[in-house]
Amino acid sequence: MPVTVKILDKREIPSADPSRVGKMDSMITYQIDTFRTYLITVPAEELTPEAEDQVIKAAIRADMAERERWAGKELQI
């Protein structure tokens, strides 16, 4: 089932990834509904005008899948 997300903000930041020192990332804030707002980070060079929408959609899908994988999980420690 398709989910509609709203992009709230997109900004360029220096990458926090040690393997990407000196490069920029795009930090994108997106909202699913009033109670669910999340951040993703993608390498800025991947966001060419031709590929931007597809790269952002794929990153959001991956973020949502990872969140769903952990939601409700109980761990015994």
C-alpha positions in Angstrom: 0.0 0.0 0.0 1.5 3.3 -1.0 2.3 5.8 1.8 2.3 9.5 1.2 5.1 11.4 2.9 5.7 15.1 3.1 9.3 16.5 2.8 9.6 19.1 5.5 13.2 20.2 4.9 16.3 19.4 2.9 19.7 20.8 3.7 23.4 20.1 3.0 25.6 19.1 5.9 29.2 17.9 6.1 29.2 14.1 6.1 29.6 12.5 9.5 30.7 9.2 7.9 34.5 8.8 8.4 34.8 7.4 4.9 33.3 10.5 3.4 35.4 13.2 5.2 35.3 16.4 3.2 32.1 15.5 1.3 28.6 16.8 1.8 25.4 14.9 2.6 21.8 15.9 2.2 19.8 15.6 5.4 16.1 15.3 4.6 13.3 15.6 7.1 10.1 13.8 6.2 6.7 13.4 7.8 4.3 10.5 7.5 1.7 12.0 9.7 1.4 14.5 12.7 3.1 12.0 15.1 5.8 10.5 12.8 8.6 12.7 11.6 12.0 11.3 10.6 15.4 12.1 9.2 17.4 10.4 6.5 20.8 11.3 5.1 22.0 10.6 1.6 25.3 11.5 -0.2 24.7 14.9 -1.8 26.3 13.9 -5.0 23.6 11.2 -5.6 20.9 13.9 -5.7 21.3 14.9 -9.3 18.3 16.7 -10.8 17.5 13.5 -12.9 17.8 11.0 -10.0 16.8 13.1 -7.0 13.2 11.9 -6.6 14.1 8.2 -7.0 17.1 8.4 -4.6 15.0 10.1 -1.9 12.1 7.7 -2.4 14.4 4.7 -2.1 16.1 6.1 1.0 12.7 6.7 2.7 11.5 3.2 1.8 14.7 1.7 3.3 14.3 3.8 6.4 10.7 2.8 6.9 11.5 -0.9 6.3 14.2 -0.8 9.0 11.9 1.0 11.4 9.2 -1.6 10.8 11.7 -4.4 11.4 12.3 -3.2 14.9 8.9 -1.8 15.8 7.3 -3.8 18.6 10.3 -6.1 19.0 11.1 -7.2 22.6 14.6 -8.0 23.7 15.6 -9.9 26.8 18.9 -8.7 28.2 
